[in-house]
Amino acid sequence: MTAPDNLIDGRALAAQIQGELTERIAALKARGVQPGLAFVRVGEDPASRVYVGRKEKTSAALGILSETHVLPETIAEAELLALLARLNADPRLHGILVQAPLPRQIRQEVVYATVAPEKDVDGFHPMNVGKLMLGDPTGFKPCTPAGILELLKRAQVKTDGAEVVVLGRGNIVGKPMAAMLCQKARGANATVTICHSATRDIPAHCRRADILIVAMGVAEFVKADMVRPGAVVIDVGVNRVPDATAKSGSRLVGDVAFAAVQPLAGRITPNPGGVGPMTIAMLMQNTVRAAEQAIAR
């Protein structure tokens, strides 16, 4: 049985990017440099363990040096910051990723500001956030919205002049996604609306969208009657819901009611297999660029 022809295959597009990176990694190694990436995970959150594991696996497949630091849930903020200072100073490492969520005693904004901007391959340091807002290409962009932008480009979805609605105003996806799409640049140049918990009549906004990007963190929030026929739908959400028929007693779903929306959409990302692989691919791309920039300095 063939897949519906309106699916945007994030796995295939991520594989394209990784294939392109192998040449750049080989060129770096020919100059005696192996890109290096450090993962920092605090506690034993199951989802964090899975996400870091996937990133480790991709790093290994590409020939990127990676090391993972697992810290106890009760660690003091000062100890975490001391580790980040050591990683900042380590010349073997070109990228540092601190996996969210972090425990309550640790201030996320302090952690992100402590990672050296030139090693901030997650794109959350205030300097990189500022460069993103200014349209400065020398900064690192957050991996998920950057992956969505690349996915739209490679799927030949026209953003120039498009009405884009972003559901969610988070710092990881919603805000940077809107900032990227409204830039005066190729692959952007869209008219962007951000909807959030205080937005009146979200369905009406959604029905106006040429491109709908959903990052609400609410299982199957977008229903068929919220989507204009022919619209492009990008589902960022990952939610676990009860399912008595599943061996684990639950299953993962996105923020879009996929089965109902897919027949209406012009293009749509599956979940899983859509945005997730692109996020990891952009992390690898940022790490390779960080290594290239390090030897250029």
Number of C-alpha atoms within 10 A of each C-alpha: 3 4 7 11 10 17 19 23 22 26 17 14 20 24 14 13 16 21 12 12 18 16 11 16 22 15 14 17 13 10 10 9 16 21 26 24 28 22 18 20 22 22 17 12 13 8 12 16 15 11 14 19 14 14 20 20 12 19 22 12 11 16 15 21 16 20 15 16 11 13 16 11 16 12 14 13 16 11 11 17 17 12 13 22 14 9 21 22 11 11 10 17 22 29 29 26 23 23 15 14 13 16 16 10 11 18 11 17 11 12 18 20 15 18 23 19 23 23 26 28 31 26 26 25 26 14 16 24 21 13 17 21 15 12 16 12 10 11 21 28 26 26 26 25 26 23 26 24 20 19 23 20 15 14 15 10 16 17 21 16 13 17 18 25 26 25 29 20 18 13 12 17 23 23 17 23 26 23 17 23 23 21 17 12 12 12 20 21 18 23 17 21 16 18 21 15 10 7 11 10 9 17 15 13 21 26 18 16 25 22 30 27 27 26 24 26 15 16 17 19 17 25 15 19 14 18 25 21 17 17 20 27 29 26 29 25 23 21 14 13 14 11 12 10 9 9 8 9 11 14 14 14 19 26 24 30 16 21 11 13 20 23 15 19 21 18 22 27 23 24 21 18 16 25 25 23 22 29 24 23 27 25 27 26 21 24 28 25 21 25 25 19 13 15 10 7 5
